[in-house]
Amino acid sequence: MNPIHHNRRALSATEIVTQLTQRNGDAAQGWKLIDGSLEKTYTFANFHETMAFVNALAWVAHREDHHPDLALSYGRCNVRFNTHDVGGISVSDFFCAAAVDALLKN
């Protein structure tokens, strides 16, 4: 597991807004704070592409030992990150959000 996930804590509201502002202009474009989680919806041309993305995301989540909530349908996948053991959003959530976005970079 990446050392970034050790000794984590819930980020303050100011830290979350700062992180979102920094990331939304770059790799994590489209992430939003919704009901205490980082959330983004990805769209795909078909179910096969959606499932390929979900399988790649599962590999990242397993590698980082930090697992999102997923809701998927034919051509889309909604991803939600929060850190249950700290009761909020941590650096792990932003790290993993960026790693998921990186799956779709050319």
N, C-alpha and C positions, 0 to 999 in steps of 0.2 A: 504494500500500500504506500502511496505517496506520502511523504512526511507532512505535506500541507494539511492532511486530515487529522493529525495529532494535536492535542491540546486546543481544539477549536472552541469557539464560543459564539453565542448569538450576536450578530452585528446589530448596532444601533440603527435607528431609522435614517439618520444622517449618513452613516456608512453605506447602507443599502442604496440610498438615492445616489450617492457618489459613484458606487460601483456600477449601477445601472446606467448612469449618464456616461461613464467612461466606456462601457461595453457596448451600448446600443449604437454608437457611432462606428463600431469596428466589428469584431468577430461575433458578438452575441446580439446582433441587431434583431429587434423584435421581442426580446425578453421583457416581461412585465411583472410587476408585483401584484398578485391577485390572491386575496384571502390568505396572506401569510406565506405564500410560496412564490418562487420564480416560475413563470409559466410562458411557454411558447408553443405555437402550433405550426407544424411543418406540413406542407402539401406536396403530393406526389401524383404522377400521371395514372397510376394503377395500384392494385393491391400488392402485386409482386414488388414494386419499388418501396412501398410502405413497409412491407415485411423485411426487406433487405436492410432498410434503415433501422428498424426495430432490433433486428439481430445484431447489427453493428453497435447500436446503442447499448444493448445488453452486454456485449463484450467489454465496452468501456466501463459500464457500471460495475461489472464483476471485478475488473482490474483495479478499480478505485475503491471497491467495497462501499459504494455510495449509490443508492438505488432510487431512481425517480418513480413517481406515479405516472402511468401511461394510460391514455385512452386512444384507441385507434379504430379507424374505419377504413373503407375501401381506399381512399386516396389521401388520408391525413392521419397525423399522429400528434396528439397533444401531450407535452412533456411538462411535468411539475416537479421541481426540486425544493425541498426544505430539509432541515436537519432535525430529526425527531428528538435525538438525545440532548440537544441544547435548547429545544423549544423555540426555534426560529430559523432564520437564514444565517448560514455561516459562509466562510470563505470556500468551503468544500462545494457549496451549491454553485457559486460563481465559477470555480475551477471546472466543475463537471459540465456546466452549461457551455462554457467555451470549448470543451473537448467534444461535446455533442455537435456543436456548430461546425467544428473542424472536420467532421465526417463528410460534410457536404461541400467542402472547399475543393475547387478544381486544381 
